Amino acid sequence: MKKIFLVALGITLVSCGSTNSVSSTPETPTTPVNTVSNSTYWQQHVDYNMNIDMDVNKYQYQGTQNLVYTNNSPDVLTRVYYHLFFNAFQPGSEMDVRSRTIPDPDRRVGDRISKLSPDEIGYIKVSSLKQNGTALNYETVGTVLEVDLAKPIQPGEKVTFDMVFNAQVPVQIRRSGRNNKEGVALSMTQWYPKLAEYDFEGWHADPYIGREFHGVWGNFNVNLTIDKDYVVGGTGYLQGNPEIKGNKKTLRFKAPNVHDFTWAADPDYIHDTMQVPNGPLLNFYYKKDLPAENLQSWKDLQPKTVELMQYFSENVGAYPYDQYSVIQGGDGGMEYAMSTLITGKRSFGSLVGVTAHELAHSWFQFLLASNESKHEWMDEGFTSYISDHAMNAIMKTNKENPASGAYRSYLGLALSGKEQPQTTHADRYNYNAAYGASAYSKGEVFMAQLGYVIGEENLKKTIKKYFNDFVFKHPRPIDIIRSAEKISGLELDWYLMDWTQTTNTIDYAVKTIEGNKVTLERIGLMPMPLDVTVTYTDGTTEAIYIPLQMMRGEKPTTATIKADWAWAYPTYTFEASKEVSSVQIDPKEMMADINKENNKK
């Protein structure tokens, strides 16, 4: 998700056709879920079949869920857990209390949950749950359903869970809800009982307090019955024409190989489409009562989204699905499977920028899908990195360093005294602002600075290798580093450890210049290789590269390579070829040095 993007450029209008729902498309993405190169790797699998009957007047719905769960783990499971996200929108919930006790609450939440009346709250109530036909004991604990199994699930076994539930859509507060500030009727995200993920680390039945998500890949068949005048868009492919009975219609959606299912609906949606050449069909849903300027922006957004889809497919990896939808809804910008919800009353630059960020999440959240609660920076940071580069290219802003804003934000965090290591769980940051700067900005700098360490061309290859090696596999932090090591041939565990597991900072300084001898100093605890520019008294310059000894090698460079600097030595002296006038460490400012003042002498 993205908070703010400000860019303003004019774009030529492109006309698109208008329809009422997403088009039917092929059923499966090109990359199968369980294709893995490591035979010891495993992950669970789910197949959801849901029938939903929505009452758009009461904002309530009845649901049945048939879920086939495959235990691909080597473990015997005696319990399972479901997420019931809508239960967070009740007075006294963990989300409510946390928002009212954190020093800097999200302004969208504040104390609003505490003031919800019974007909405004959200809930998901399970009335029946069976395992292979046998009724189960279960308990709702906040936003988690704890389920005792009638019979343990053995390794390799498939079991069927049948559930009956009913739910109420909360007033729009955070991500999900009804009647958002722009009048969108239904933003249906995290709306169904969702089986928690179980992996080699165990269960991940985290309560919904306000942050990120983690899910099990599988196939979804969703039959949605709703008022016939409502236009619906979201995850999956529409199967055939809607079946209309009286004042309602039933839409049948199929979504293969995803770990979530999202939809939004409103009777006043305009629905445009645009085809990406050799790519997916893009859908755009936005309200017809938007101001004329915003309506024009939504039209102008469409060809830009084509370019964004092409950029990400070229620079990360092929988008494997056959549709993607940009939908007005929600409370800002938030990514979902094959879709995003984004508020629509924005400047054109902001509309493109947030769309770029949320679309990029399709790769780093919905195709790679790290555990966002534990490694939120891998999703938000990497997404911010690639979307900033995409915006720089497509909007032609021509920044030398597209991640410069992230560097500034990180430096503010590092000097604030409020930084926590990136290994902190997403819900356990003391400040929302510190979470945002760590996940988005420091996460983006991780990637940008990795290019400084291993070389920009190696970074481009690393991103593609990382995606190809770990698509559909829930990668962990070590996986991006191993991809970079395999591409570069360098040892990089130190980079991962210092940057993500500590709050160590980078601070190098020019200590002395004596004739042709230059002495540098390491002040911060975090090691780095150094790019240095030497200016001689005759006016000429020379690029110097000082390798970090623990890297066991050097990045590709045309600079003069000096002897390695072993980290434990606080100073380093080298001899230049002539008398030196001045020295500049990191002239391109691609290293997140917390004190630029001592980088030059």
C-alpha positions in Angstrom: 0.0 0.0 0.0 1.1 3.6 -0.6 0.4 6.7 1.4 1.3 9.7 -0.9 2.6 10.1 -4.4 2.8 13.6 -6.0 3.5 13.9 -9.7 1.8 16.1 -12.3 2.1 15.6 -16.0 -0.4 15.7 -18.8 -1.3 12.6 -20.9 -3.3 12.1 -24.1 -6.8 10.7 -23.7 -7.3 7.2 -24.9 -10.8 5.9 -25.4 -11.8 2.5 -23.9 -14.9 0.4 -24.1 -17.4 0.2 -21.2 -18.9 -3.1 -19.9 -20.4 -4.3 -16.6 -18.0 -6.9 -15.3 -14.6 -8.5 -15.9 -14.3 -10.5 -19.0 -14.0 -14.3 -19.0 -10.4 -15.4 -19.5 -8.2 -18.5 -19.4 -8.3 -20.3 -16.0 -4.7 -20.8 -14.9 -1.6 -18.6 -14.7 1.4 -19.8 -16.6 3.4 -20.6 -13.5 2.1 -23.5 -11.4 2.0 -23.0 -7.7 4.1 -26.0 -6.6 6.8 -25.9 -9.1 10.0 -25.8 -7.0 13.7 -26.5 -7.7 14.3 -27.7 -4.1 12.7 -31.1 -3.4 12.6 -30.3 0.3 10.4 -27.3 -0.2 6.6 -27.6 0.6 3.6 -25.4 1.1 0.0 -26.0 1.9 -2.8 -25.7 -0.6 -6.5 -24.6 -0.4 -9.4 -24.8 -2.8 -12.3 -22.5 -1.8 -15.8 -22.8 -3.1 -18.1 -20.0 -1.7 -21.7 -19.0 -2.2 -22.4 -15.4 -1.0 -25.7 -13.7 -0.8 -25.3 -9.9 -0.2 -28.1 -7.7 1.1 -26.9 -4.2 -0.1 -29.5 -2.4 2.0 -28.5 -4.0 5.4 -24.8 -4.4 4.4 -25.0 -8.0 5.5 -24.4 -11.3 3.7 -24.9 -15.0 4.2 -22.2 -17.4 3.1 -21.3 -21.0 2.7 -17.7 -22.1 2.3 -16.5 -25.5 1.1 -12.7 -25.7 1.6 -10.5 -28.5 0.5 -7.2 -28.3 2.4 -4.1 -30.2 1.4 -1.5 -30.8 4.1 1.7 -30.9 2.1 3.7 -30.5 5.3 5.6 -33.4 7.0 3.6 -32.6 10.2 0.4 -34.0 11.7 -2.0 -31.1 12.3 -4.4 -31.3 15.2 -5.9 -27.7 14.9 -6.5 -25.2 12.2 -7.1 -21.4 12.4 -9.2 -19.0 10.3 -8.8 -15.2 10.1 -12.0 -13.3 10.7 -10.8 -9.9 9.8 -14.1 -8.0 10.0 -14.2 -8.6 13.7 -11.5 -6.0 14.1 -14.1 -3.3 13.5 -15.8 -3.6 16.8 -15.3 -1.4 19.9 -12.8 -2.9 22.2 -11.0 -4.9 19.5 -7.2 -5.1 19.4 -7.2 -2.8 16.4 -9.4 -0.3 18.2 -7.4 -0.3 21.5 -4.1 -0.2 19.7 -5.2 2.7 17.6 -6.2 4.6 20.8 -3.0 3.9 22.7 -0.2 4.2 20.1 1.4 7.7 20.2 0.7 8.5 16.5 -2.5 6.7 15.4 -3.4 6.3 11.8 -5.7 9.2 11.1 -8.1 7.0 9.2 -8.7 4.9 12.3 -8.1 7.1 15.3 -10.9 6.4 17.8 -13.5 5.7 15.1 -13.9 2.0 15.8 -14.7 2.7 19.5 -17.7 4.8 18.4 -19.3 2.3 16.0 -22.9 1.4 16.7 -24.1 -2.3 16.4 -25.4 -1.7 12.9 -22.1 -0.1 11.9 -19.6 -2.6 13.2 -18.1 -5.4 11.2 -18.3 -9.1 12.0 -18.0 -12.6 10.7 -20.0 -15.2 12.7 -19.5 -18.9 12.0 -22.6 -20.9 12.7 -21.4 -24.3 11.5 -18.1 -26.0 10.7 -17.6 -29.6 9.7 -14.5 -31.7 8.9 -15.3 -34.4 6.4 -18.9 -34.2 7.6 -18.1 -34.2 11.3 -19.1 -31.2 13.4 -16.2 -29.4 15.0 -15.6 -27.5 18.2 -14.3 -24.0 17.6 -14.0 -20.6 19.4 -13.9 -17.1 18.0 -11.0 -15.2 19.7 -11.0 -11.7 18.3 -10.1 -11.9 14.7 -9.1 -15.6 14.8 -11.3 -18.7 14.8 -9.5 -21.5 16.7 -10.6 -24.9 15.5 -10.1 -28.3 17.2 -10.1 -31.0 14.6 -12.2 -34.2 14.9 -9.4 -36.1 13.4 -5.7 -35.1 12.9 -4.7 -34.2 9.3 -1.9 -36.5 8.3 1.0 -35.5 6.0 -0.2 -35.6 2.4 -3.9 -35.8 3.4 -6.7 -33.8 1.9 -9.7 -32.8 4.1 -12.8 -30.9 3.4 -14.2 -28.2 5.7 -17.8 -27.1 5.3 -18.7 -23.8 6.9 -21.8 -21.7 7.2 -21.3 -18.1 8.2 -22.9 -14.7 8.2 -21.3 -11.3 8.2 -21.8 -7.5 8.4 -19.7 -5.0 6.4 -18.3 -2.3 8.7 -18.5 1.4 8.0 -15.4 2.1 5.9 -12.5 2.8 8.3 -9.5 0.8 7.2 -9.2 -1.0 3.9 -12.6 -2.7 4.0 -16.0 -1.3 4.4 -19.2 0.3 3.1 -19.8 3.8 1.8 -16.2 5.1 1.8 -15.5 8.8 1.8 -16.1 9.0 -1.9 -19.4 7.1 -1.8 -18.2 3.7 -3.0 -20.8 1.3 -1.7 -18.8 -1.9 -1.0 -15.0 -2.3 -0.7 -14.9 -6.0 0.1 -11.4 -6.9 1.2 -10.5 -9.6 3.8 -14.2 -10.3 4.0 -14.4 -14.1 4.2 -13.2 -16.7 6.8 -9.6 -17.2 5.5 -7.6 -20.2 6.5 -4.3 -19.2 8.2 -1.0 -20.2 6.7 1.0 -23.1 8.1 4.6 -23.4 7.0 8.0 -24.7 8.2 7.8 -22.1 11.0 4.4 -23.3 12.1 1.0 -21.5 12.2 0.7 -17.8 11.3 -2.6 -17.0 12.9 -1.8 -13.4 13.7 -4.6 -11.2 15.0 -5.6 -8.4 12.7 -4.4 -5.2 14.4 -3.7 -3.0 11.5 -0.8 -4.2 9.4 -0.1 -6.8 6.7 -1.3 -10.2 5.6 -0.1 -13.7 4.8 -2.1 -16.5 3.1 -2.3 -19.9 1.5 -2.2 -20.3 -2.2 -5.1 -22.0 -3.9 -8.0 -21.8 -6.2 -11.2 -19.8 -5.6 -14.6 -20.3 -7.0 -16.9 -17.6 -5.7 -20.6 -17.3 -6.6 -21.8 -13.8 -5.6 -25.4 -12.9 -5.5 -26.1 -9.2 -5.3 -28.5 -6.4 -6.4 -28.7 -6.6 -10.2 -27.8 -2.9 -10.6 -24.4 -3.2 -9.0 -21.3 -3.4 -11.1 -18.7 -5.7 -9.5 -14.9 -6.0 -10.1 -12.0 -7.6 -8.4 -10.1 -10.8 -8.2 -10.6 -13.6 -10.7 -12.4 -14.2 -14.0 -16.1 -14.0 -14.6 -17.5 -17.3 -15.8 -20.3 -16.7 -18.3 -23.1 -14.2 -18.0 -24.7 -13.3 -14.7 -27.8 -15.3 -13.8 -30.6 -12.8 -13.0 -33.5 -13.7 -10.7 -35.9 -10.9 -9.7 -33.9 -7.9 -8.3 -30.7 -9.9 -7.9 -28.0 -11.4 -10.1 -25.4 -14.1 -9.4 -21.9 -13.6 -10.7 -19.6 -16.7 -10.8 -15.9 -16.0 -10.5 -12.9 -18.3 -10.8 -9.5 -17.3 -9.5 -6.7 -19.8 -9.9 -3.4 -19.8 -7.9 -4.0 -16.8 -5.6 -3.9 -16.4 -1.9 -6.7 -14.0 -1.5 -10.0 -12.9 -3.1 -11.2 -9.3 -3.2 -14.1 -7.5 -4.8 -15.8 -4.1 -4.8 -19.3 -3.1 -6.0 -21.2 0.0 -6.7 -24.3 0.8 -8.9 -22.5 3.9 -10.3 -19.3 2.4 -11.5 -18.0 3.1 -15.0 -16.1 0.1 -16.3 -13.4 0.6 -18.9 -11.0 -1.9 -20.3 -7.7 -1.7 -22.1 -5.6 -4.6 -23.4 -1.9 -4.8 -22.7 -0.2 -6.1 -25.9 0.8 -9.7 -25.2 -0.4 -9.2 -21.7 -3.5 -9.1 -19.5 -6.7 -7.2 -19.9 -6.8 -4.2 -17.7 -10.1 -3.2 -16.0 -10.9 0.3 -14.5 -13.8 0.8 -12.2 -14.6 4.4 -11.1 -17.7 6.3 -10.1 -19.5 8.3 -12.8 -20.2 11.2 -10.4 -16.5 12.1 -9.9 -15.7 15.7 -10.8 -14.8 16.2 -14.5 -11.1 16.6 -13.8 -11.0 13.3 -11.9 -12.9 11.5 -14.6 -10.4 12.7 -17.2 -7.6 11.5 -14.9 -9.1 8.0 -14.8 -9.2 8.0 -18.6 -5.6 9.2 -18.8 -4.5 6.6 -16.3 -5.4 3.7 -18.5 -2.6 3.9 -21.1 -0.1 4.6 -18.3 -1.2 1.5 -16.5 -0.4 -0.4 -19.7 3.1 1.0 -19.6 3.5 0.1 -16.0 2.4 -3.4 -16.5 4.9 -3.7 -19.3 7.7 -2.2 -17.2 7.2 -4.5 -14.3 6.9 -7.6 -16.5 10.1 -6.7 -18.2 12.1 -5.7 -15.2 10.8 -8.2 -12.6 9.1 -11.1 -14.4 6.1 -12.0 -16.5 2.7 -11.3 -15.0 1.0 -14.7 -15.1 -2.7 -13.8 -14.8 -5.0 -12.6 -17.6 -6.6 -9.6 -16.0 -5.8 -6.8 -13.5 -8.3 -4.3 -12.1 -7.8 -0.8 -10.8 -10.9 0.0 -8.7 -12.1 3.1 -7.0 -12.7 2.2 -3.3 -11.1 1.6 0.0 -9.4 4.4 2.0 -6.2 5.2 0.1 -4.3 2.6 -2.0 -4.1 -1.1 -1.1 -3.1 -4.1 -3.2 -5.0 -7.3 -3.6 -5.0 -10.4 -5.9 -5.3 -9.2 -9.6 -6.5 -5.8 -8.3 -6.1 -2.7 -6.3 -8.5 -0.5 -4.4 -7.6 3.2 -4.6 -9.4 6.4 -3.8 -10.3 8.3 -6.9 -10.4 12.0 -6.1 -6.7 12.6 -6.8 -4.5 14.6 -9.1 -3.4 12.8 -12.2 0.1 12.4 -10.9 -1.1 10.9 -7.6 -3.4 8.5 -9.4 -0.7 7.2 -11.6 1.8 7.1 -8.7 -0.4 5.1 -6.3 -1.5 2.8 -9.1 2.2 2.2 -9.9 2.9 1.2 -6.4 -0.1 -1.0 -5.9 0.4 -2.7 -9.3 4.0 -3.4 -8.4 2.7 -5.3 -5.3 1.3 -7.9 -7.7 4.9 -9.1 -8.0 6.3 -8.6 -4.5 3.1 -9.4 -2.5 0.9 -11.5 -4.6 3.4 -13.5 -6.6 6.4 -13.7 -4.2 4.2 -13.2 -1.1 6.7 -13.0 1.7 5.1 -13.1 5.2 4.3 -9.4 5.4 3.7 -9.5 9.1 7.3 -10.6 9.7 9.1 -9.2 6.7 7.0 -6.2 5.7 10.0 -4.4 4.3 10.5 -7.1 1.6 7.1 -6.3 0.2 6.7 -2.6 0.8 10.4 -1.7 0.3 10.9 -3.7 -2.9 7.6 -2.5 -4.3 8.6 1.1 -3.5 11.9 0.6 -5.2 10.6 -0.8 -8.5 7.6 1.5 -8.6 9.8 4.6 -8.1 12.0 3.4 -11.0 8.9 2.7 -13.1 7.6 6.2 -12.4 10.9 7.7 -13.3 10.9 6.0 -16.6 7.3 6.3 -17.6 6.6 9.8 -16.3 10.0 10.9 -17.5 11.0 12.6 -14.3 14.7 11.8 -15.1 15.9 11.5 -11.5 19.5 10.4 -11.2 18.4 8.4 -8.1 14.7 7.6 -8.2 15.0 6.3 -4.6 16.3 9.7 -3.3 13.2 10.4 -1.3 13.5 7.0 0.5 17.1 7.8 1.4 16.0 11.1 3.0 13.2 9.3 4.9 15.5 6.6 6.1 18.1 9.2 7.4 15.3 10.9 9.3 14.4 7.6 10.9 18.0 6.6 11.7 18.6 10.0 13.4 15.3 10.1 15.2 16.1 7.7 18.1 12.9 5.8 17.3 14.2 3.2 14.9 13.6 -0.5 15.5 15.2 -3.3 13.6 13.4 -4.5 10.4 13.0 -7.9 12.1 10.3 -6.3 14.3 6.9 -7.7 13.7 4.8 -5.2 11.7 2.4 -4.7 14.6 5.1 -4.3 17.2 6.5 -0.9 16.2 6.3 1.8 18.9 5.3 4.4 16.3 3.3 4.1 13.1 5.7 6.6 11.5 8.7 4.4 12.4 6.9 1.4 10.9 6.3 3.3 7.7 9.8 4.6 7.3 11.3 1.2 8.1 9.0 -0.8 5.8 8.8 1.5 2.9 11.9 3.8 3.0 14.5 1.6 4.6 13.2 -1.4 2.6 13.6 0.6 -0.6 17.1 1.7 0.4 18.0 -1.9 1.1 17.4 -2.6 -2.6 18.9 0.6 -4.0 21.9 0.4 -1.9 22.4 -3.3 -2.8 22.9 -1.9 -6.3 25.7 0.2 -5.0 27.3 -2.8 -3.3 27.1 -5.3 -6.2 26.7 -3.0 -9.2 23.6 -1.8 -10.9 23.6 -4.4 -13.7 24.0 -7.2 -11.1 21.1 -5.8 -9.2 18.8 -5.9 -12.3 19.8 -9.5 -12.8 19.3 -10.2 -9.1 15.7 -8.9 -9.1 14.8 -11.1 -12.0 16.6 -14.2 -10.5 14.9 -13.6 -7.2 11.5 -13.5 -8.9 12.1 -16.5 -11.1 13.5 -18.6 -8.2 10.8 -17.7 -5.6 7.6 -16.9 -7.5 4.7 -18.6 -5.6 7.1 -19.7 -2.8 6.8 -17.2 0.1 10.5 -16.1 0.1 12.4 -15.0 3.2 15.1 -12.3 3.6 17.9 -14.8 3.1 16.5 -15.6 -0.4 17.0 -12.1 -1.9 20.6 -12.1 -0.6 21.3 -15.6 -1.9 20.0 -14.5 -5.3 22.3 -11.5 -5.2 25.3 -13.7 -4.1 24.7 -16.2 -7.0 24.6 -13.3 -9.5 27.5 -11.3 -8.1 29.7 -14.0 -6.7 30.1 -11.9 -3.6 29.5 -12.7 0.1 26.6 -10.6 1.3 25.3 -12.0 4.6 26.9 -9.1 6.4 24.7 -6.7 4.4 21.5 -8.5 5.3 22.4 -8.8 9.0 23.5 -5.2 9.7 20.8 -3.5 7.6 17.8 -5.6 8.6 18.6 -7.2 12.0 20.2 -4.3 13.7 19.9 -0.5 13.8 23.6 -0.1 13.0 24.3 2.9 10.8 26.8 3.8 8.0 29.1 6.7 8.7 32.5 7.0 6.8 34.6 10.1 6.9 37.7 11.6 5.2 40.1 12.0 8.1 43.3 13.5 6.7 44.9 14.4 3.3 48.7 14.6 3.4 50.2 15.1 -0.1 49.2 11.9 -2.0 48.2 10.0 1.2 44.5 9.8 2.1 43.3 8.4 5.4 39.6 7.5 5.7 37.7 6.7 8.9 34.9 4.3 9.7 32.7 5.9 12.4 29.5 3.9 12.1 29.2 0.2 12.9 27.9 -1.0 9.5 30.6 -2.0 7.0 30.5 -0.9 3.4 32.7 -0.9 0.3 33.5 2.6 -0.8 33.3 4.6 -4.0 35.7 7.5 -3.7 36.5 10.4 -6.1 39.9 12.0 -5.7 40.6 15.5 -7.1 44.2 16.3 -7.7 45.9 19.7 -7.3 46.3 19.8 -11.1 42.5 19.7 -11.5 42.2 16.1 -12.7 40.0 13.5 -10.9 40.3 9.8 -10.3 37.6 7.3 -9.3 38.8 4.9 -6.5 37.1 1.8 -5.4 37.9 0.3 -1.9 36.5 -3.2 -1.5 35.2 -4.5 1.8 37.3 -7.4 2.7 34.4 -9.5 4.0 32.7 -9.3 0.6 35.5 -11.6 -0.8 35.5 -9.8 -4.1 34.5 -6.6 -5.9 31.6 -5.2 -7.9 32.2 -4.6 -11.6 33.9 -1.2 -11.9 36.1 1.0 -14.1 37.5 2.7 -11.0 41.0 2.1 -9.7 40.7 -0.8 -7.3 42.7 -0.4 -4.0 43.5 -3.0 -1.3 40.6 -4.4 0.7 39.5 -2.6 3.9 39.0 -5.0 6.8 36.0 -3.8 8.8 37.6 -4.0 12.3 40.2 -1.5 11.3 38.7 2.0 12.1 41.0 3.8 9.6 42.3 3.1 6.1 45.1 4.8 4.3 45.8 4.7 0.6 48.3 6.4 -1.7 47.0 8.3 -4.7 49.0 8.8 -7.9 49.5 12.5 -7.4 49.2 15.2 -4.8 45.6 15.4 -3.6 43.5 18.5 -3.4 40.2 17.0 -2.1 38.4 13.6 -1.6 34.7 12.8 -1.8 33.3 9.5 -0.4 30.2 8.2 -2.3 29.9 11.1 -4.8 26.6 9.7 -6.2 25.2 9.4 -2.7 24.0 5.9 -3.2 25.2 4.9 0.2 22.9 5.7 3.2 25.7 7.4 5.1 24.0 9.2 8.1 26.5 12.1 8.0 27.3 13.6 4.6 29.2 16.5 6.1 32.3 14.4 6.8 32.3 12.6 3.4 34.3 15.3 1.8 37.5 17.1 2.6 
